[in-house]
């Protein structure tokens, strides 16, 4: 059932995900050519995590809004890493880079770890944490006000 908390959470998490990608591009300017693809992917993941994750749980769980927001932000972060790893695997399959299927499958966690290590910079981590915490607070207030 659609609620105001789900709608606001979905929109906010999509916007926050795109803002985090902008921070990533400002930290690593050499990936600017991939900014549009990364922003679209992160926006869609943020939209889904906001709707299915944060907006759904904000009314029923008794945790604080900040912890729910950070958990949803971390979830969106991991899903984006997984999708980038999956994309790398698909690109490798199309270029006939793998000799065995397990090599292709193992590309996903390897790529996730590589991108995850690159994104462990203070501006990126701070943007994820702050925007996620604010998203949790906004979702909780929206849920209390209109639900």
Buried (B, 14 or more C-beta within 10 A) or exposed (E): EEBBBBBBBBBBBBBBBBBBBBBBBEBBEEEEEBBEEBBEBBBBBBBBBBBBBBBBBBBEEEEEBBEBBBBBBBBBBBBBBBBBBBBBBEEBBEEEEBEEEEBBEEBBEEBBEBBBEEBEBEEBBEBBBBBBBBBBBBBBBBBEEEE
